[in-house]
Amino acid sequence: MNRVRVVVIMATAIGTVMALTGGAQADPGRPNNHIEGDLPVGTALVKYSTYRTVPASWPNVDIYYDNKPDISIKLGLRHILGYQITDSVELGSTSRTYRLGTGIDAGTEFAINARSTDYAFGANDRHWGGQLYW
Amino acid sequence: MDIGHRRHIATMITFGVIMVSISGCSSEDEFTGYGPAAGEYRDAAAKLTLPGGAKGFPGLAKPEEETSYQQGFGLTQAQFYWRCAWEREWLDTQGSDGKRAKVALFELQKAHSMEFMSKKHLDDLGRSNFDAYMEQAKLGDPSGFQQHFKANCKEMDRL
């Protein structure tokens, strides 16, 4: 029985560690991949550092939003020299798709800018996520 | 050592592993302010050479509002700027100055081992596009780098 308890505790620990150590942004090597990020405390604009490339076949960038933090967020697209290239889009309810950019030139490399619309406290869930289509 | 004692030690170790893991991936740890991000940029730029006659690295622009930068932001900004500068050098010289164009391609080839081209910072398509553009350039075809420069670098003089 004791051995069973230890195994359960270890399995729980390993599962927790695996869940918590997932990258702040998903592996960018797959098309239409999962994307997630954390927001800092406060209302600061966040500039993430993972870049994705717009293909010749599809000039739009969409996100299927499925993980909403306690605060509302806005996302925009930024190009490699640091300028935001789209208007920020506020993500409301989950389980729906939001268009983040349209008519973007093929070969454009972009990253995500994000901000919370309200002050994010340390105790708030500040993790967001979804599926990015580009 | 009895079973109860062993179980207690195992529980404590497990708790310790969890706490270390939680603190190690705290979301606050992945963000920096302007100072550290600008430092990342300066450190990366110091290791790079720009084409002769090009103006120096512009540095990380000061934000107009409170901004948090994910780790790697400053570094990638400097390295992307470096790539744009050498692409322009090659595009400007490939039809007129073979020696300078050859140096530009030699420099661009270094991108493969640089952080901004790693899987952590650029997706597969971006990396495979770069390989294709390099192969085209070696054959004298500027269309790949022309497209990349137009889509990504044309505003570099605004910095």
Interface residues (C-beta under 8 A of the other chain):
Chain A: N2 R5 V6 I9 M10 A13 T16 V17 L20 T21 A24 D27 P28 G29 R30 P31 D38 L39 P40 V41 G42 T43 A44 L45 V46 K47 Y48 S49 T50 Y51 R52 T53 V54 P55 H79 I80 L81 G82 Y83 D105 A106 G107 T108 E109 R126 H127
Chain B: I3 G4 R6 R7 A10 T11 T14 V17 I18 S21 I22 G24 C25 S27 E28 E30 F31 L60 A61 P63 E65 E66 T67 S68 Y69 Q70 Q71 G72 F73 T76 Q77 F80 Y81 C84 F116 K119 K120 H121 L122 D123 D124 L125 G126 N129 Q147 H148 K150 A151 N152 C153 E155 M156 R158 L159
